[in-house]
Amino acid sequence: MATKGGAAAAAYPSAARISDSPCYHQYSASLKCLEEFGSDKSKCQDHFDVYKECKKKEREARLERNKTRSLFS
């Protein structure tokens, strides 16, 4: 989404790439754990839980931001 000046709208941070997400570090830690332990996903459950909680908070923050936005502004 672009503004009148052509710059990206600051109210909507991009998460089109996972590296743009605030949860990128938790995501990376989960993948590194999977690489280390292979198919034994149970050893990575703590990493999965932390990532899941981060994504939940990210979603809640986005919904809260969007409450104050109008599609017609």
N, C-alpha and C positions, 0 to 999 in steps of 0.2 A: 504494500500500500504506500502510495506516495502523497506528499503534501503539495500545496500550491508551489512551493519552491523546488519541488522535484526530489527533495531528500526523503528518506524513509521516515515514517512516523515513529517517534520515540516512544509513544504509548504502547506500542506493540513490538516488544523485543523479538528478534528473529530466533526461532528455534528450528529453522528449516534443516539445519545441520545439527547433528548431535553435539558437535563441539561447541555450538552456540548455547547449549542448554546449561543452566546452573547446576545440573546433576551430572555433568560430564565426568567429573572425577569419580563419582560413585559408579557410574556406568563402566568406566575404564577399570576400576578395581574389580568389578564383577567379572569382566572378561579376562583379566590377568589371573584371577583365581581359577577360572575354568581352564585356562591354558595350563596352569600349574598342576591341577588335580584331575584333568581329563574328564572322564565320564562320572566321577564321584561328585555330583552336584551338592550332596549333603554337606560337604566341607565348605561350601561357598554360601550357605544359607544366610549367614550374617551379612555378607556383602549384598545379597539380593534384597534382604529386608531394609537395609539402609537406603539402597537405590529406590525401592518402592516407596518408602516414606518421603524421600526427596521429591519424587515425581508427584506424590499426593500434595505436598506443600506447594510445589510449582503450579499445579492445576488450581488449587484453592486461591493462590495469589492472582492468577490470570482471571479467574471468575470474578474475584473482588474488583480487579481493575476494570473489567468489562461492565460491571454494574453501573458505573458512572459514565459509560460511553453510550452514545446514541448512533444508530445506523444512519441517521439523517442529519448529523451535524457537520 
